[in-house]
Amino acid sequence: MGAIVASLEAQGLVERATDPADGRQSIITVSGTGRRALDEARAVKQDWLAERLTGELNRHEQDIVAQAVPLLQRIIDRTPEIPPGSPPYRISLGSPSRRAG
């Protein structure tokens, strides 16, 4: 995990700061460049999925998928951001100035 974070940091996609409450931990924050890269990647994936759904599924099948969306959203909403047993990294998608101290 450390090598991955170091690589992302070297590319300017994340910023690393020492956790003031626990110097053994790092707070990893997505940078503006990283946020733009994430937004662009998501847009590409959303476009791909929309094309597949409309191009590969008939109207009835599209309706079935649409009915499943609220169920999938419920699963996502109930999933913790950081799973138990995660390494000692804290991930914040906001800017450092917006983090609670």
C-alpha positions as a Markdown table, in Angstrom:
| # | Residue | x | y | z |
|---|---|---|---|---|
| 1 | Met | 0.0 | 0.0 | 0.0 |
| 2 | Gly | 2.8 | 2.4 | 0.8 |
| 3 | Ala | 4.3 | 2.0 | -2.7 |
| 4 | Ile | 0.9 | 2.7 | -4.3 |
| 5 | Val | 0.5 | 5.8 | -2.2 |
| 6 | Ala | 4.0 | 6.9 | -3.0 |
| 7 | Ser | 3.4 | 6.5 | -6.7 |
| 8 | Leu | 0.1 | 8.5 | -6.5 |
| 9 | Glu | 1.9 | 11.2 | -4.5 |
| 10 | Ala | 4.8 | 11.4 | -7.0 |
| 11 | Gln | 2.2 | 11.9 | -9.8 |
| 12 | Gly | 0.5 | 14.7 | -7.8 |
| 13 | Leu | -2.7 | 12.8 | -7.4 |
| 14 | Val | -2.7 | 12.7 | -3.6 |
| 15 | Glu | -1.1 | 14.6 | -0.8 |
| 16 | Arg | 0.3 | 13.0 | 2.3 |
| 17 | Ala | 0.4 | 14.5 | 5.8 |
| 18 | Thr | 1.3 | 13.1 | 9.2 |
| 19 | Asp | -1.7 | 12.5 | 11.4 |
| 20 | Pro | -1.4 | 15.1 | 14.2 |
| 21 | Ala | -3.2 | 12.7 | 16.6 |
| 22 | Asp | -0.9 | 9.7 | 15.8 |
| 23 | Gly | 2.4 | 10.3 | 14.1 |
| 24 | Arg | 2.6 | 6.6 | 13.0 |
| 25 | Gln | -0.3 | 7.2 | 10.6 |
| 26 | Ser | -0.6 | 9.3 | 7.5 |
| 27 | Ile | -3.5 | 11.2 | 6.2 |
| 28 | Ile | -3.8 | 10.8 | 2.4 |
| 29 | Thr | -5.9 | 13.5 | 0.6 |
| 30 | Val | -6.9 | 13.5 | -3.0 |
| 31 | Ser | -5.3 | 16.6 | -4.7 |
| 32 | Gly | -7.1 | 18.8 | -7.2 |
| 33 | Thr | -5.3 | 17.0 | -10.0 |
| 34 | Gly | -6.3 | 13.7 | -8.5 |
| 35 | Arg | -10.0 | 14.8 | -8.2 |
| 36 | Arg | -10.0 | 15.8 | -11.8 |
| 37 | Ala | -8.5 | 12.5 | -12.8 |
| 38 | Leu | -11.1 | 10.6 | -10.8 |
| 39 | Asp | -13.9 | 12.7 | -12.3 |
| 40 | Glu | -12.6 | 12.0 | -15.9 |
| 41 | Ala | -12.3 | 8.3 | -15.2 |
| 42 | Arg | -15.8 | 8.1 | -13.8 |
| 43 | Ala | -17.2 | 10.0 | -16.8 |
| 44 | Val | -15.6 | 7.5 | -19.1 |
| 45 | Lys | -17.0 | 4.5 | -17.1 |
| 46 | Gln | -20.4 | 6.1 | -17.0 |
| 47 | Asp | -20.5 | 6.7 | -20.7 |
| 48 | Trp | -19.3 | 3.1 | -21.3 |
| 49 | Leu | -22.0 | 1.7 | -19.1 |
| 50 | Ala | -24.8 | 3.9 | -20.5 |
| 51 | Glu | -23.8 | 2.7 | -24.1 |
| 52 | Arg | -23.8 | -0.9 | -23.0 |
| 53 | Leu | -27.2 | -0.7 | -21.2 |
| 54 | Thr | -28.9 | 1.0 | -24.1 |
| 55 | Gly | -27.1 | -0.9 | -26.9 |
| 56 | Glu | -27.1 | -4.4 | -25.4 |
| 57 | Leu | -30.4 | -4.6 | -23.4 |
| 58 | Asn | -33.9 | -4.3 | -24.7 |
| 59 | Arg | -36.4 | -2.0 | -23.0 |
| 60 | His | -37.7 | -4.6 | -20.6 |
| 61 | Glu | -34.2 | -5.6 | -19.5 |
| 62 | Gln | -33.3 | -1.9 | -19.0 |
| 63 | Asp | -36.4 | -1.5 | -16.7 |
| 64 | Ile | -35.2 | -4.5 | -14.7 |
| 65 | Val | -31.8 | -2.9 | -14.2 |
| 66 | Ala | -33.4 | 0.4 | -13.3 |
| 67 | Gln | -35.5 | -1.3 | -10.6 |
| 68 | Ala | -32.4 | -2.8 | -9.1 |
| 69 | Val | -30.6 | 0.6 | -8.7 |
| 70 | Pro | -32.3 | 1.6 | -5.4 |
| 71 | Leu | -31.3 | -1.8 | -3.9 |
| 72 | Leu | -27.7 | -1.4 | -5.0 |
| 73 | Gln | -27.7 | 2.1 | -3.7 |
| 74 | Arg | -28.9 | 0.8 | -0.3 |
| 75 | Ile | -26.0 | -1.6 | -0.2 |
| 76 | Ile | -23.6 | 1.2 | -1.0 |
| 77 | Asp | -25.0 | 3.5 | 1.6 |
| 78 | Arg | -24.7 | 0.8 | 4.3 |
| 79 | Thr | -21.1 | 0.0 | 3.5 |
| 80 | Pro | -18.5 | 1.7 | 5.6 |
| 81 | Glu | -15.9 | 3.9 | 3.8 |
| 82 | Ile | -12.9 | 2.1 | 5.3 |
| 83 | Pro | -13.4 | -1.6 | 5.9 |
| 84 | Pro | -12.3 | -3.1 | 9.2 |
| 85 | Gly | -8.7 | -4.2 | 9.3 |
| 86 | Ser | -7.5 | -1.5 | 6.9 |
| 87 | Pro | -3.9 | -0.4 | 7.1 |
| 88 | Pro | -3.0 | 2.7 | 9.1 |
| 89 | Tyr | -3.9 | 5.2 | 6.3 |
| 90 | Arg | -6.7 | 7.6 | 6.6 |
| 91 | Ile | -8.3 | 8.7 | 3.3 |
| 92 | Ser | -10.0 | 12.0 | 2.9 |
| 93 | Leu | -11.6 | 13.1 | -0.4 |
| 94 | Gly | -11.8 | 16.7 | 0.7 |
| 95 | Ser | -9.2 | 19.3 | 0.9 |
| 96 | Pro | -7.0 | 19.4 | 4.0 |
| 97 | Ser | -8.5 | 22.7 | 5.1 |
| 98 | Arg | -12.0 | 21.1 | 5.3 |
| 99 | Arg | -11.0 | 18.2 | 7.5 |
| 100 | Ala | -12.1 | 18.2 | 11.1 |
| 101 | Gly | -9.2 | 18.3 | 13.5 |
